[in-house]
Amino acid sequence: MTYLEVALAATVPTDPHQPIPVPQTPRPHPVDDPARLTARLGERHPGRPVTVRFDRTGCTIHLHEDGSSRLLAGAATLRQAVAALGLPSPDPPR
């Protein structure tokens, strides 16, 4: 237990965009900062709630109206889902 703190500190990357390695886990896909992409969705649907849900298979975009949820798009990444809706990407992919 004495050395756990030192081992953890050495394992955590200094770059906040680099994922923390986990043994026996496939390398995760990089995730775009959702703020600019969700802002783009908000511009397309002003005054209407839109949610983005992330899971192991990717993400889905849902529009909420009249107490129900309607799937707008789904893709492996948020950038791909936004592109599937025909919205231009606010910045180039990393």
C-alpha positions as CSV (number, residue, x, y, z in Angstrom):
1,M,0.0,0.0,0.0
2,T,2.9,2.3,0.6
3,Y,4.0,2.3,-3.0
4,L,0.5,2.5,-4.6
5,E,0.4,6.3,-4.6
6,V,3.8,6.4,-6.4
7,A,2.7,3.8,-8.9
8,L,-0.6,5.6,-9.6
9,A,1.2,9.0,-10.1
10,A,3.6,7.4,-12.5
11,T,0.8,5.8,-14.5
12,V,-1.4,8.9,-15.0
13,P,-0.4,10.7,-18.3
14,T,0.4,14.4,-18.0
15,D,-1.5,15.2,-21.2
16,P,-5.2,15.5,-20.2
17,H,-6.3,14.3,-23.7
18,Q,-4.4,11.0,-23.3
19,P,-6.4,8.2,-21.8
20,I,-5.3,6.4,-18.6
21,P,-4.0,3.0,-19.5
22,V,-5.9,0.1,-18.1
23,P,-4.5,-3.5,-18.3
24,Q,-6.2,-5.9,-20.6
25,T,-8.5,-3.2,-22.1
26,P,-8.6,-2.4,-25.8
27,R,-7.2,1.1,-26.6
28,P,-10.1,3.5,-26.5
29,H,-11.0,5.8,-29.4
30,P,-10.2,9.5,-28.7
31,V,-13.2,11.5,-27.8
32,D,-13.7,15.0,-29.2
33,D,-14.5,17.8,-26.8
34,P,-18.3,17.7,-26.9
35,A,-18.9,21.4,-26.1
36,R,-18.4,22.8,-29.6
37,L,-20.2,19.9,-31.3
38,T,-23.2,20.1,-28.9
39,A,-23.3,23.9,-29.4
40,R,-23.7,23.2,-33.1
41,L,-26.6,20.9,-32.4
42,G,-28.2,23.6,-30.2
43,E,-27.9,26.1,-33.1
44,R,-29.8,23.6,-35.3
45,H,-32.6,23.0,-32.7
46,P,-33.0,26.3,-30.8
47,G,-35.2,26.1,-27.7
48,R,-35.5,22.4,-27.9
49,P,-33.7,19.9,-25.6
50,V,-31.1,17.7,-27.4
51,T,-29.1,15.0,-25.6
52,V,-26.0,13.1,-26.6
53,R,-25.5,9.7,-25.0
54,F,-22.2,7.9,-25.0
55,D,-21.7,4.2,-24.5
56,R,-19.2,1.5,-25.5
57,T,-20.4,1.3,-29.1
58,G,-20.4,5.1,-29.8
59,C,-22.9,7.8,-29.3
60,T,-26.5,8.7,-30.2
61,I,-28.2,12.1,-30.5
62,H,-31.8,12.5,-29.3
63,L,-34.3,15.3,-29.7
64,H,-36.9,15.6,-26.9
65,E,-40.4,16.9,-27.9
66,D,-43.8,16.5,-26.2
67,G,-42.6,14.1,-23.5
68,S,-40.9,11.7,-25.9
69,S,-37.4,11.2,-27.3
70,R,-36.6,10.8,-31.0
71,L,-33.3,9.4,-32.2
72,L,-31.7,11.9,-34.6
73,A,-28.4,10.1,-35.4
74,G,-26.0,7.5,-34.1
75,A,-22.4,6.8,-34.9
76,A,-19.1,5.7,-33.5
77,T,-18.1,9.2,-32.5
78,L,-20.0,12.5,-31.8
79,R,-18.2,14.1,-34.8
80,Q,-19.6,11.4,-37.1
81,A,-23.1,11.7,-35.7
82,V,-23.1,15.5,-36.1
83,A,-21.8,15.0,-39.7
84,A,-24.6,12.5,-40.4
85,L,-27.1,15.2,-39.6
86,G,-25.5,17.4,-42.3
87,L,-24.0,19.9,-39.9
88,P,-20.5,21.2,-40.6
89,S,-17.9,20.4,-38.0
90,P,-16.7,23.4,-36.0
91,D,-13.1,22.3,-36.0
92,P,-10.9,19.7,-37.7
93,P,-10.6,16.2,-36.2
94,R,-7.6,15.6,-33.9
